[in-house]
Amino acid sequence: MAMALPNLDTRTYNDLVEQGRALIPKLSPEWTDHNPSDPGIVLLELLAWLTEMVIYRVNQVPDTTAVAFLQLLNGPDWQLQGELTPEALHIAISETVLKLRARYRAATRDDFEYLTLQQWPHTAQALTLGDMSIVKRVYGLPQRNLELVGSARDAEAPGHISMLILPVVAADSARPQPTAALRQALWRFLDQRRLLTTRLHVVGPDYLRVHVSATLYLEEGMPPAAVRQAATNVLSAFFHPVTGGPDGSGWPFGRDVHLSEVYQLLDTAPGVDFVRGVRIKAPDHSEREQPASTDQPSTITLSAYELVAIDVTPDSFITMERTGGAWQKTAE
């Protein structure tokens, strides 16, 4: 469908006359006779009539002139397809306007993320890499240089932006990382579109190992091994960096891990009656553990560039079953 061209000026003769009359008290307070017989009003109406004719001509651009403008916008090699008809011209104008409105320059984090997800997959560089070029998730961190190491990564870096990317082909991995070829090719693509003063970095995420353990009380007749495996699967799926998270689009970058959520997840595992004694730990970074009123951590904090590497196996759970009205630990 062709794009309707805008009317550049919609004012009519009556609009122009009324605008002129409204300016008289401000510009010439002593002019009090605004009747049609007044010579000044006659002159105002004459000028409004002439102006209306000029406004009409503004929208009457010759077709050849429109083609010249299109060639100027699209480049010297551009040619109108087919004969010069009103329909063909409207289609060409619509295509050119849409092309001009398409995002190319990356100025904000949203621009970088949009270009990575929407335009990068259709480039020649991406097609050369094949499936390895597909980016499932991207997250931009302004004023950060994540190519640094240690505490320098958390320092503010004016003029820098780091793009964290996750490839779709690694969805079956617990800690997916982009390949060096993908990072370099995507950097070259975005580098051509960044502002001159912006320093760009394309990196993979960091993973914080979070260990979970709990005591599971089984529903009657449920096999302990199957329930432990089900609990393991539930936690692994929820914290997965590509397919996990509350909405299934991957665990959000920098989102903390809360003890209450782990309780809720384990309580929904097939075969679990109720849960007690849930523990969450960050074995490699104990300083990330935020205790509640007790000594046990209730929250594991993550940095903005981190995702969760859940550390949980069937051995992480103690299973209890009811025997003779009392709960007893299941035999291994």
Backbone hydrogen bonds, N-H to C=O, Kabsch-Sander energy under -0.5 kcal/mol:
donor,donor_aa,acceptor,acceptor_aa,energy
3,M,90,H,-0.6
8,L,6,P,-0.7
16,L,12,T,-2.2
17,V,13,Y,-2.3
18,E,14,N,-2.4
19,Q,15,D,-2.2
20,G,16,L,-2.2
21,R,17,V,-2.6
22,A,18,E,-2.2
23,L,19,Q,-0.9
23,L,20,G,-0.7
24,I,20,G,-0.7
24,I,21,R,-1.0
27,L,23,L,-2.5
28,S,24,I,-3.3
31,W,28,S,-1.8
32,T,30,E,-1.0
34,H,32,T,-0.9
38,D,35,N,-1.8
42,V,38,D,-2.3
43,L,39,P,-2.4
44,L,40,G,-2.3
45,E,41,I,-2.6
46,L,42,V,-2.1
47,L,43,L,-2.4
48,A,44,L,-2.1
49,W,45,E,-2.1
50,L,46,L,-2.1
51,T,47,L,-2.5
52,E,48,A,-2.2
53,M,49,W,-1.4
54,V,50,L,-1.7
55,I,51,T,-2.6
56,Y,52,E,-2.0
57,R,53,M,-1.6
58,V,54,V,-1.2
59,N,55,I,-0.9
59,N,56,Y,-0.6
60,Q,57,R,-0.9
61,V,59,N,-1.0
66,A,62,P,-2.1
67,V,63,D,-2.2
68,A,64,T,-1.8
69,F,65,T,-2.2
70,L,66,A,-2.3
71,Q,67,V,-2.2
72,L,68,A,-1.8
73,L,69,F,-2.0
74,N,70,L,-2.5
75,G,71,Q,-1.6
78,W,75,G,-1.7
85,T,83,E,-1.6
89,L,85,T,-2.5
90,H,86,P,-2.2
91,I,87,E,-2.2
92,A,88,A,-2.2
93,I,89,L,-2.4
94,S,90,H,-2.5
95,E,91,I,-2.5
96,T,92,A,-2.0
97,V,93,I,-2.6
98,L,94,S,-2.5
99,K,95,E,-2.0
100,L,96,T,-2.3
101,R,97,V,-1.7
102,A,98,L,-1.0
106,A,193,R,-3.2
107,A,105,R,-0.8
112,F,108,T,-1.9
113,E,109,R,-2.4
114,Y,110,D,-2.6
115,L,111,D,-2.7
116,T,112,F,-1.9
117,L,113,E,-2.1
118,Q,114,Y,-3.0
119,Q,114,Y,-0.7
119,Q,115,L,-1.0
120,W,115,L,-2.8
122,H,119,Q,-1.5
123,T,120,W,-1.9
127,L,123,T,-2.1
128,T,124,A,-1.8
129,L,125,Q,-1.5
130,G,126,A,-1.3
132,M,129,L,-1.1
133,S,130,G,-2.0
134,I,131,D,-1.4
136,K,134,I,-0.6
136,K,166,L,-2.4
137,R,166,L,-1.6
139,Y,164,L,-2.3
141,L,162,S,-2.9
143,Q,160,H,-3.1
144,R,141,L,-0.7
146,L,144,R,-0.6
148,L,145,N,-1.2
152,A,149,V,-1.0
153,R,150,G,-1.6
154,D,151,S,-1.3
155,A,152,A,-0.8
157,A,143,Q,-2.2
160,H,157,A,-1.9
161,I,199,R,-2.3
162,S,141,L,-2.1
163,M,201,H,-3.6
164,L,139,Y,-3.1
164,L,162,S,-0.6
165,I,163,M,-0.5
165,I,203,V,-1.9
166,L,137,R,-2.4
168,V,134,I,-1.8
170,A,167,P,-0.8
171,A,168,V,-1.4
173,S,170,A,-2.0
183,R,179,T,-2.3
184,Q,180,A,-2.3
185,A,181,A,-2.3
186,L,182,L,-2.6
187,W,183,R,-2.0
188,R,184,Q,-2.1
189,F,185,A,-1.9
190,L,186,L,-2.6
191,D,187,W,-2.7
192,Q,188,R,-1.1
193,R,190,L,-1.4
194,R,190,L,-1.0
195,L,106,A,-0.7
198,T,195,L,-1.6
199,R,159,G,-3.2
200,L,198,T,-0.6
201,H,161,I,-1.9
203,V,163,M,-2.5
203,V,201,H,-0.6
206,D,305,Y,-2.0
208,L,307,L,-2.8
209,R,207,Y,-0.6
210,V,309,A,-1.8
211,H,281,K,-2.7
212,V,311,D,-1.5
213,S,279,R,-2.0
214,A,316,S,-1.4
215,T,276,R,-2.8
216,L,214,A,-0.5
216,L,318,I,-3.3
217,Y,274,F,-2.6
218,L,216,L,-0.6
218,L,320,M,-3.0
219,E,271,G,-2.6
222,M,219,E,-1.8
227,V,223,P,-1.9
228,R,224,P,-2.6
229,Q,225,A,-2.0
230,A,226,A,-2.2
231,A,227,V,-2.6
232,T,228,R,-2.1
233,N,229,Q,-2.4
234,V,230,A,-2.3
235,L,231,A,-2.0
236,S,232,T,-2.4
237,A,233,N,-2.4
238,F,234,V,-2.0
239,F,235,L,-2.1
240,H,237,A,-0.8
244,G,240,H,-1.4
245,G,238,F,-3.6
248,G,245,G,-0.9
250,G,244,G,-3.1
251,W,240,H,-1.6
254,G,306,E,-2.7
255,R,252,P,-1.8
257,V,300,I,-2.4
258,H,256,D,-0.5
259,L,298,S,-2.9
262,V,258,H,-1.5
263,Y,259,L,-2.3
264,Q,260,S,-2.1
265,L,261,E,-2.5
266,L,262,V,-2.5
267,D,263,Y,-2.0
268,T,264,Q,-0.9
268,T,265,L,-1.0
269,A,265,L,-0.5
269,A,266,L,-1.0
272,V,269,A,-1.9
273,D,217,Y,-3.4
273,D,271,G,-0.5
274,F,217,Y,-1.2
276,R,215,T,-2.3
279,R,213,S,-2.9
281,K,211,H,-2.3
285,H,282,A,-1.1
288,R,285,H,-1.9
289,E,286,S,-1.5
290,Q,288,R,-0.5
290,Q,299,T,-3.2
292,A,296,Q,-1.6
298,S,290,Q,-2.7
299,T,290,Q,-1.3
300,I,257,V,-2.6
301,T,288,R,-2.1
301,T,299,T,-0.5
306,E,303,S,-1.9
307,L,206,D,-2.3
309,A,208,L,-2.4
310,I,308,V,-0.7
311,D,210,V,-3.7
312,V,310,I,-0.8
316,S,313,T,-2.4
317,F,314,P,-1.4
318,I,214,A,-2.3
319,T,317,F,-0.5
320,M,216,L,-2.9
321,E,328,Q,-2.7
323,T,326,A,-3.7
326,A,323,T,-1.4
328,Q,321,E,-2.6
330,T,319,T,-2.5
